[in-house]
Each structure stands twice: as C-alpha cells, then as structure tokens.
Amino acid sequence: MSSTRFTIAFDGPALNEGRMDVRDLAPALLSLGRFIEASNRTVNGPDHPVKVEAVATGIGSFEVAIDVVLPMWESLRGLLISADVDGALKLLQIIGLTATGGVALRGGLIWFLRELRGRSITSASHNKDGTVTVRVPGEAGDQTSIVVPVEVLRLYQEISVQRELASLLKTLEKEAVDSISFYTHPKGHEIVSEPVVLTKSDRAIVRPVEPISETVIDTTQRMALSIRSLAFQEGNKWRLFDGQNVITATIEDRDFLDKVDRSVARFAKGDVLICLVRTIQMQTAEGLKTEHTVLQVEEHRSAPTQFSISFDEPQR
C-alpha cells in the first residue's frame, strides 16, 4: 500500500475564525476527491483505484487533512515509475499539488495549465526521455514550446480531470474564499514549509472543452405514437408513447402545431398519431444520447368510442 498526506487550507476574510459554510466546503472536497480519482484513473488505470480520505485537524484558517491511498500500489510498483518512489506522492506530483520553492512543481498539471494561460496546443511531439514537447502560440505570433511528462499531457487531455479541477476552482468564486492552499506531508515530517496556492486568478487556467458529439445512428421511420403530455410553449418537447416506452420528441410539423394552437386538433386518451419520426443517437461525454424529432404528423386516429358490429347484407 502507498499513501501520502497533504492539507488543504481555505483562506479568506470570512474564515479567520476557523469556520466555513458547509455548502462551500462540501462541494470543494467532493470536487477535489473526484479530481484526484480521475487523475489516478488516467495515470494508473481503472484497475488500481485510489482512496481519498479526510482526516480531522486543528483550527487555522479552515484546514482539512487529506490522505491519498493507493491500496494496490505493490502491483503498480515499477510499471509506471521507479520502484523507490512513493506512488501516492508521485500522483500528487503529476497533478501538481506538491511544491518546490513555494510554487507548483514544475512539470505538474497545475504548473502546465498556468503556463498555457488558456492557449490551445497547436502540435506536440514525444521525446526519448519520456517527456512531451507541446507547442502553443507565442505573444509575437511565433510558437512557444513547453516540455512536460507524458502523464501530465494525458491528464490535460482527460475531460473528466479538467472538469473536476474546474469544479474545485469554482470554490474561489465565493466571496468568502480568497485562496486554496495544499501543504504536503512528507513521511517523517509534519508539514512541508511551502504550499501550492490556488488563487482567484487561477479560475481561468481550466477551460474544459467538451468533445463534439458523434452521431452513431440517424434514422427516419413511420411510427404510431400516443400523446402522454403536450408542450404548448415553443421549443418544449412532447411526451409520447410508442407502445413500449415513453419518449420525448420535438414537433417540427408547423401545420400540425398550428391546428393544436387553434384547437382544431383535439386529443383524447387512446388517440394515436401516425408520424414520420427522425431518431438520432449520439455518443457524448456523458454517454449515449437519443433525440427524437417528429418531422410530420401524417394521420390522427381517434380512439374507438363504440363497439364495432359487422352487419350482414340485407336480405331481399
């Protein structure tokens, strides 16, 4: 097992008494935990989970001790980094939550994001020593090169890592919080002298870009649908039943919508619409997403209100 400890401290004028609104503290700690978990999953893989645990500490600004534990570290030892390096501490170094000389460790994700200053990477190349050289637009119209470990670039590319870091930095939008500091606890020492400090100016270093949704299936077919609920406000979706499932759909048949607005089209329970429906399934960052659009309502069949009787031909 590999473990390391650091302290996260929130500072601001409203926190001098060692009190912090739980509505601010809880989201920050949850975001921090998810940020470390997403980073570990990117670096060490899904089969080697990390535990992020809060540890009680004393009053001073508002501080919480955090234990980062890799229970299965022995199986990872030597695979990604040298065997004499503590895995949990190495993870914090890659993230950039450990400091040298009071600044984020050079080459860590936090340092890298600060170096980028919101600029997009134009190109990158692998180096023989396991690092990556990335190039970004310079101030004079040229290109600037930044060298980082390959693991840091992987963290930068991982959407979940950027999203959770952005969520953590949202804590700095609170008027009561001016900064978030991270003090690492080396083994055998209570606390490192210089912290990594995130301030309000760091809110701009993370600009998560959601990937463009990729269309997996795009089909158009005739369907029989019954109405569960109507949406009279333009842009709202109708809830329809296809005989098995309730779906939501946007209605684009303007002639049909006009009849509904003028109460020309009236509906009763059990009525069925014969529609031309376009279904698009997309792969997104959140998973598979399905959208239905009613392109045309071809027929409105009212629900039967009488028993049908088959009459014979009249006898002469």
C-alpha positions as CSV (number, residue, x, y, z in Angstrom):
1,M,0.0,0.0,0.0
2,S,1.2,3.5,-0.8
3,S,-0.2,6.6,0.9
4,T,0.7,10.3,1.4
5,R,-1.0,13.2,3.2
6,F,-1.5,16.8,2.4
7,T,-3.5,19.6,3.9
8,I,-6.0,21.7,2.0
9,A,-6.5,25.1,3.6
10,F,-9.1,27.7,2.6
11,D,-8.2,31.3,3.4
12,G,-10.3,34.4,3.2
13,P,-11.6,37.3,5.4
14,A,-14.7,35.3,6.4
15,L,-12.7,32.2,7.5
16,N,-10.4,33.8,10.2
17,E,-12.4,32.1,13.0
18,G,-11.9,28.7,11.5
19,R,-15.5,28.4,10.3
20,M,-16.6,27.7,6.8
21,D,-20.1,27.3,5.3
22,V,-20.7,23.6,4.7
23,R,-22.3,24.5,1.4
24,D,-18.9,25.8,0.2
25,L,-16.7,23.2,1.9
26,A,-18.6,20.0,0.8
27,P,-18.6,20.7,-3.0
28,A,-14.9,21.7,-2.8
29,L,-13.9,18.5,-1.0
30,L,-16.0,16.4,-3.4
31,S,-14.5,18.1,-6.4
32,L,-11.0,17.5,-5.0
33,G,-11.7,13.9,-4.4
34,R,-13.1,13.4,-7.9
35,F,-10.2,15.4,-9.4
36,I,-7.6,13.0,-7.7
37,E,-9.7,9.9,-8.6
38,A,-9.9,11.0,-12.3
39,S,-6.2,11.8,-12.4
40,N,-5.3,8.4,-10.9
41,R,-7.6,6.6,-13.3
42,T,-5.9,8.3,-16.2
43,V,-2.3,7.6,-14.9
44,N,-2.7,4.2,-13.2
45,G,-5.7,2.7,-14.9
46,P,-9.2,1.7,-13.7
47,D,-7.9,-1.5,-12.0
48,H,-5.9,0.4,-9.5
49,P,-8.3,2.7,-7.6
50,V,-7.3,5.4,-5.2
51,K,-9.0,6.3,-1.9
52,V,-9.2,10.0,-0.9
53,E,-10.0,10.3,2.9
54,A,-10.5,13.4,5.0
55,V,-8.7,13.5,8.4
56,A,-9.6,15.7,11.3
57,T,-7.2,18.5,12.1
58,G,-7.0,21.7,14.2
59,I,-8.2,25.2,13.5
60,G,-6.3,27.6,11.4
61,S,-8.0,29.4,8.6
62,F,-10.0,26.3,7.7
63,E,-7.9,23.3,7.1
64,V,-8.7,19.6,6.3
65,A,-6.1,16.9,6.2
66,I,-6.4,14.6,3.2
67,D,-5.0,11.1,2.9
68,V,-4.4,9.8,-0.6
69,V,-4.1,6.0,-0.5
70,L,-3.3,3.5,-3.3
71,P,-4.2,0.1,-1.7
72,M,-2.9,-1.9,-4.7
73,W,0.4,0.0,-5.1
74,E,2.6,-3.1,-4.9
75,S,1.1,-4.3,-8.2
76,L,1.9,-0.9,-9.8
77,R,5.4,-0.6,-8.4
78,G,7.9,-0.4,-11.3
79,L,5.3,-0.3,-14.0
80,L,5.0,3.5,-14.4
81,I,7.7,5.0,-12.2
82,S,10.9,3.9,-10.4
83,A,10.4,1.4,-7.6
84,D,11.9,3.7,-5.0
85,V,9.3,6.5,-5.4
86,D,6.1,6.6,-3.4
87,G,3.2,6.1,-5.7
88,A,0.7,8.3,-3.9
89,L,3.2,11.1,-3.6
90,K,4.1,10.7,-7.3
91,L,0.5,11.1,-8.2
92,L,0.3,14.4,-6.4
93,Q,3.5,15.5,-8.1
94,I,2.0,14.7,-11.5
95,I,-1.2,16.6,-10.6
96,G,0.9,19.5,-9.3
97,L,-0.3,19.7,-5.7
98,T,3.3,19.5,-4.3
99,A,5.6,22.5,-4.3
100,T,9.2,23.4,-4.7
101,G,10.2,26.8,-3.5
102,G,6.6,27.7,-2.9
103,V,5.3,27.3,-6.4
104,A,3.5,24.4,-8.1
105,L,6.0,21.7,-9.0
106,R,7.4,22.4,-12.5
107,G,6.1,19.8,-14.9
108,G,2.9,19.1,-13.0
109,L,-0.6,19.7,-14.4
110,I,-1.3,22.8,-12.3
111,W,2.0,24.3,-13.5
112,F,1.3,23.3,-17.1
113,L,-2.1,24.9,-17.1
114,R,-0.7,28.1,-15.8
115,E,2.0,28.1,-18.5
116,L,-0.7,27.6,-21.2
117,R,-2.7,30.5,-19.9
118,G,-5.7,29.3,-21.8
119,R,-3.9,28.9,-25.1
120,S,-4.6,25.9,-27.3
121,I,-1.9,23.4,-28.2
122,T,-1.0,23.5,-31.9
123,S,1.2,20.5,-32.0
124,A,3.1,18.0,-29.8
125,S,6.0,15.5,-30.2
126,H,7.3,12.7,-28.0
127,N,10.9,12.9,-26.6
128,K,13.2,9.9,-25.9
129,D,13.3,10.7,-22.1
130,G,9.5,10.1,-21.7
131,T,8.5,13.7,-21.9
132,V,6.4,15.5,-24.5
133,T,7.1,18.8,-26.1
134,V,4.0,20.8,-26.8
135,R,3.8,24.0,-28.9
136,V,1.5,26.9,-28.3
137,P,1.1,30.3,-30.0
138,G,3.6,32.8,-28.7
139,E,2.9,36.5,-27.9
140,A,4.9,37.7,-31.0
141,G,3.0,35.4,-33.4
142,D,5.6,32.7,-33.2
143,Q,5.4,29.4,-31.2
144,T,6.4,28.6,-27.6
145,S,7.5,25.2,-26.6
146,I,6.7,23.6,-23.2
147,V,8.1,20.3,-22.0
148,V,6.0,18.1,-19.7
149,P,6.0,14.4,-18.6
150,V,3.7,12.3,-20.8
151,E,1.4,11.6,-17.8
152,V,0.8,15.3,-17.4
153,L,-0.3,15.6,-21.1
154,R,-2.6,12.6,-20.5
155,L,-4.2,14.4,-17.6
156,Y,-4.6,17.6,-19.7
157,Q,-6.4,15.6,-22.4
158,E,-8.7,13.8,-20.0
159,I,-12.0,15.7,-19.9
160,S,-13.1,14.3,-16.5
161,V,-9.8,15.6,-14.9
162,Q,-10.3,19.1,-16.4
163,R,-14.0,19.1,-15.4
164,E,-13.3,18.2,-11.8
165,L,-10.5,20.7,-11.4
166,A,-12.8,23.4,-12.8
167,S,-15.4,22.3,-10.2
168,L,-12.8,22.7,-7.4
169,L,-11.8,26.1,-8.7
170,K,-15.5,27.2,-8.6
171,T,-15.0,27.4,-4.8
172,L,-12.8,30.5,-5.4
173,E,-15.9,32.3,-6.9
174,K,-17.2,32.5,-3.3
175,E,-16.6,35.9,-1.8
176,A,-15.5,34.2,1.5
177,V,-12.7,32.3,-0.1
178,D,-9.6,34.0,-1.5
179,S,-7.3,31.1,-1.9
180,I,-6.9,27.3,-1.5
181,S,-3.5,26.0,-0.3
182,F,-2.1,22.5,-0.4
183,Y,0.5,21.5,2.1
184,T,2.3,18.2,1.5
185,H,3.3,16.0,4.5
186,P,6.5,14.1,3.6
187,K,7.0,10.9,5.6
188,G,8.6,11.7,8.9
189,H,7.7,15.4,8.8
190,E,4.5,17.1,9.9
191,I,4.2,19.6,7.0
192,V,6.2,21.0,4.2
193,S,7.1,24.7,4.6
194,E,5.8,26.0,1.2
195,P,2.4,25.2,-0.1
196,V,0.9,25.2,-3.6
197,V,-1.6,28.0,-3.6
198,L,-4.6,28.4,-5.9
199,T,-6.0,32.0,-6.0
200,K,-8.9,33.6,-7.8
201,S,-6.7,34.3,-10.8
202,D,-6.4,30.6,-11.3
203,R,-10.0,30.2,-12.2
204,A,-9.1,30.9,-15.8
205,I,-6.5,28.2,-16.2
206,V,-9.0,25.5,-16.8
207,R,-11.3,25.8,-19.8
208,P,-12.8,22.4,-20.3
209,V,-13.8,21.8,-23.9
210,E,-16.4,19.1,-24.3
211,P,-15.8,16.9,-27.3
212,I,-18.1,17.2,-30.3
213,S,-20.9,14.7,-30.1
214,E,-20.5,11.9,-32.6
215,T,-23.6,10.7,-34.4
216,V,-23.9,6.9,-34.2
217,I,-27.3,6.3,-35.7
218,D,-29.5,8.6,-37.8
219,T,-32.8,7.1,-39.0
220,T,-36.2,8.2,-40.2
221,Q,-39.2,5.9,-39.9
222,R,-43.0,5.9,-39.6
223,M,-44.2,5.4,-36.0
224,A,-47.5,5.1,-34.2
225,L,-47.5,7.3,-31.1
226,S,-50.0,8.2,-28.5
227,I,-49.7,11.5,-26.6
228,R,-48.9,11.5,-22.9
229,S,-48.4,15.2,-22.5
230,L,-48.4,18.2,-24.8
231,A,-46.0,21.2,-24.7
232,F,-47.6,24.4,-25.7
233,Q,-44.5,26.6,-25.4
234,E,-42.4,26.6,-28.5
235,G,-39.3,24.6,-28.2
236,N,-40.6,22.3,-25.4
237,K,-40.8,18.6,-26.1
238,W,-43.9,16.4,-26.1
239,R,-44.0,13.1,-24.2
240,L,-45.2,10.3,-26.5
241,F,-45.8,6.6,-26.0
242,D,-44.7,4.1,-28.7
243,G,-46.4,1.1,-27.2
244,Q,-43.4,0.1,-25.1
245,N,-41.6,3.2,-23.9
246,V,-42.3,6.9,-23.2
247,I,-40.1,9.1,-25.4
248,T,-39.7,12.9,-25.6
249,A,-39.8,14.5,-29.0
250,T,-39.6,17.9,-30.7
251,I,-42.5,18.5,-33.1
252,E,-41.4,20.2,-36.3
253,D,-44.7,19.9,-38.2
254,R,-45.8,23.5,-38.3
255,D,-49.2,22.8,-39.9
256,F,-50.0,20.3,-37.1
257,L,-48.8,22.7,-34.4
258,D,-50.9,25.4,-35.9
259,K,-54.0,23.1,-35.6
260,V,-53.2,22.4,-32.0
261,D,-52.8,26.1,-31.2
262,R,-56.2,26.9,-32.8
263,S,-57.8,23.9,-31.1
264,V,-58.6,22.4,-34.4
265,A,-56.8,19.2,-33.4
266,R,-58.3,17.8,-30.2
267,F,-57.0,14.8,-28.4
268,A,-58.5,12.1,-26.2
269,K,-57.0,9.3,-24.2
270,G,-56.0,6.5,-26.6
271,D,-55.7,8.7,-29.7
272,V,-52.9,7.7,-32.0
273,L,-50.7,9.8,-34.3
274,I,-49.1,8.3,-37.3
275,C,-45.9,10.2,-37.6
276,L,-42.7,10.4,-39.6
277,V,-40.0,10.4,-36.9
278,R,-36.3,11.1,-37.1
279,T,-34.2,9.4,-34.4
280,I,-30.6,10.4,-33.8
281,Q,-28.3,8.6,-31.3
282,M,-25.1,10.4,-30.4
283,Q,-22.1,9.4,-28.4
284,T,-21.3,12.2,-25.9
285,A,-19.0,12.8,-22.9
286,E,-22.0,11.8,-20.7
287,G,-22.7,8.6,-22.7
288,L,-25.3,7.7,-25.3
289,K,-27.9,10.3,-26.0
290,T,-31.0,9.8,-28.1
291,E,-33.1,12.6,-29.7
292,H,-36.5,12.2,-31.4
293,T,-38.0,14.7,-33.9
294,V,-41.5,14.4,-35.3
295,L,-41.0,15.7,-38.9
296,Q,-44.6,15.2,-40.0
297,V,-47.9,14.1,-38.5
298,E,-49.5,12.1,-41.3
299,E,-52.7,11.0,-39.6
300,H,-54.6,11.4,-36.4
301,R,-56.6,8.3,-35.4
302,S,-59.1,8.9,-32.6
303,A,-59.6,6.2,-30.0
304,P,-62.6,3.9,-30.6
305,T,-65.6,5.1,-28.7
306,Q,-68.1,2.4,-29.8
307,F,-68.1,-1.4,-30.2
308,S,-67.9,-2.3,-33.8
309,I,-70.6,-4.6,-35.3
310,S,-70.3,-6.4,-38.5
311,F,-73.6,-6.3,-40.4
312,D,-74.7,-8.8,-43.0
313,E,-76.1,-7.8,-46.3
314,P,-79.8,-7.0,-46.1
315,Q,-82.0,-9.9,-47.3
316,R,-84.4,-9.3,-50.1
